[in-house]
Amino acid sequence: MSKGRVIIISIASVVMVIAAIMLLKSTLEYKRAEAEYSNLAQYAKVGTGAASEESAQTEAAATDSSEEEDGNTLKRNYNRSDFPDMEIDFDSLEKINGSFVCWLYAPGAEVNHPVVQGQDNEFYLHHTFEMQKNSAGCVFMDSEVDPALTSWNTFFYGHNMKNGTMFGHLKNYINNKATYDEYPYIYVFRPEGIYRYEVFSFYLDTPDSKMYYNCQNFKEYRAYLHEADAKSVRECSAKSDRDKNIVTLVTCSGAGASKQRFFVHGVFKDVYLFEE
């Protein structure tokens, strides 16, 4: 065997070993992240009976269904049964990570995770909710938006995990037509209440998409909504509303040169506020 051939085989062997090590490292990190999220699920108790509780304020909803907050109309829904039967342990989650801001639940995309907000949009791309270094990262809110959901557009980011965790099933909206019809809502649980958003647009876009943009004024926001409506791969029953804010879920789609970004937009519908 020639010397050149030996060198080529040696290089190929080294590359294969490195690739195997990287694959093993990635698999182990995914498993650790999956185990962590499984453990965090205990802080979102399902079937607590909260959704079936009768509120003394229900009748008042007919005459007092909205409140004024910072000059914007906040549509308040007093019917707890209109929202998921879940109870979030906010105190315990905040003790685990002081950057915890809310719990995101999007049944159509099988998203059911705690959300953090870092000082930038880099740290939680590579760290878990428990702040362990891990390429799986965790679901996080854009560092520039108001965690109280008062920004025009509140961005949520999550990796497109192969095991389906985080935003791994976000593509359900585009892959299965029945998903939107059955699960048109996105819910954000905060200490003061549950905010409900209705999906009005979803689509694939380029990695440098201008739809990442945080609007700075009302004119820009109107233009953004117009673009989001136009890009949707499906005409949704819900429509954008310039007088209401939105949430946007974003993840990667595809690999290599064909990698794109998948956007799902939801417009504010109503909120159930917990009794103090």
FENTAPE-V976696 format. One record per residue. SS is DSSP state (2 for helix, 1 for strand, 0 for the rest). Layout:
# FENTAPE-V976696
{{SS} {SS}}
This chain:
# FENTAPE-V976696
{{0} {0} {2} {2} {2} {2} {2} {2} {2} {2} {2} {2} {2} {2} {2} {2} {2} {2} {2} {2} {2} {2} {2} {2} {2} {2} {2} {2} {2} {2} {2} {2} {2} {2} {2} {2} {2} {2} {2} {2} {2} {2} {2} {1} {1} {1} {0} {0} {0} {2} {2} {2} {0} {0} {0} {0} {0} {2} {2} {2} {2} {2} {0} {0} {0} {1} {1} {1} {1} {0} {0} {1} {1} {1} {1} {1} {0} {0} {0} {2} {2} {2} {0} {0} {0} {1} {1} {1} {0} {2} {2} {2} {2} {2} {2} {2} {0} {0} {0} {1} {1} {1} {1} {1} {1} {1} {2} {2} {2} {0} {1} {1} {1} {1} {1} {1} {0} {0} {0} {0} {0} {0} {2} {2} {2} {0} {1} {0} {0} {0} {0} {0} {1} {0} {0} {0} {0} {0} {0} {1} {1} {0} {0} {0} {0} {0} {0} {0} {0} {0} {0} {0} {1} {1} {1} {1} {1} {0} {0} {1} {0} {0} {0} {0} {0} {1} {0} {0} {0} {0} {0} {2} {2} {2} {2} {0} {2} {2} {2} {2} {2} {2} {0} {0} {1} {1} {1} {1} {1} {1} {0} {0} {1} {1} {1} {1} {1} {1} {1} {1} {1} {1} {1} {1} {1} {0} {0} {0} {0} {2} {2} {2} {0} {0} {0} {0} {0} {2} {2} {2} {2} {2} {2} {2} {2} {2} {2} {2} {2} {2} {2} {0} {0} {0} {0} {0} {0} {0} {0} {0} {0} {0} {0} {0} {0} {1} {1} {1} {1} {1} {1} {1} {1} {0} {0} {2} {2} {2} {0} {1} {1} {1} {1} {1} {1} {1} {1} {1} {1} {1} {1} {1} {1} {0} {0} {0}}
